[in-house]
Amino acid sequence: MNKILSVLNLAASVRRMLPDQWVLSLYTRPQLASILRSALNLFAPEGLHSVDIAGGGLQGLRMELDLKREKYLWLGTYEPWVQEAIKQHLRPGDWAWDVGAYIGYHSLLMWRLGANVLALEPDPANFDRLLRNLRANDAQRVRALRLAGGCATGRAPLRRLIGHPSQTRLGDDGPAECDVVPLDSLLVDFPPPRLVKLDVEGSEMDVLAGASRVLRESGPVWIVEVHDLAEPVVACLESYGYKVSPMGKGARVNPRLPVRGPAHFLAVPRS
């Protein structure tokens, strides 16, 4: 175990010395990135471990991670275009809503930028880890609720995605259930958000249907990850007067950032 920790500490030290852009450039070289991932997997321990984040917007913070599956979180390369957009559109004192917070990576970034955060995460295992990660960093300005966003108040089955043991979505055949609330209902207890990050594994339209007041009256910036058809999501946001752009080049974020993963959109209210 000491040898494993020594190798991981060395890798973390090297990561801290490298500029983020150098590390991100590895994703444009798939073969090299694959070799490095395989090498780290040889030394990554099994299970969950509390580690210091080695780079990116959360560098130096502590999270409980599975280093075999979540190296991108540890290295700080998780959705860099989303990290960049959050940094550009949040100011200290703002409220941000992280809908589909997973284990709190983006919530902690929002908190570190000085924002007050409402984090929604329906999956019980992810929610427990989210709470532990918030406590590990004394992130007292983050309020976490075990809820899913949707079009109406109620309960819905929660189904774990095949091949993604940490990802769940609302579905007809889920073995567990979770509470669902429209985002509009949250305005009763929380200030309107300056920014909403939405990552709900295909339930984007249901969440937007329950957020008409947030869209119409609050007009926050939206960062939306789309897992199914993008056109309905884009059309809905445009109908409320938003300018919608794909994340990455041309989306008012660093144009050198590589774009990988599911489709992301940045929606900004038209002035």
Salt bridges, closest charged atoms under 4 A:
ASP20 OD1 - ARG15 NH2 2.83
ASP52 OD1 - ARG62 NH1 2.63
GLU64 OE2 - ARG132 NH2 2.65
GLU70 OE2 - ARG129 NH2 2.92
GLU79 OE1 - HIS106 NE2 3.58
GLU79 OE2 - HIS264 NE2 3.53
ASP94 OD2 - ARG91 NE 3.50
ASP98 OD1 - LYS197 NZ 2.63
ASP123 OD1 - ARG160 NH2 2.69
ASP173 OD1 - ARG159 NE 2.89
GLU177 OE1 - ARG155 NE 3.14
ASP179 OD1 - ARG155 NH1 2.74
ASP199 OD1 - HIS227 NE2 3.40
GLU201 OE1 - HIS227 NE2 3.42
GLU217 OE1 - ARG213 NE 2.92
GLU217 OE2 - ARG216 NH2 3.85
GLU225 OE2 - HIS227 NE2 2.53
GLU225 OE1 - HIS264 NE2 2.85
ASP228 OD2 - ARG169 NH2 3.34
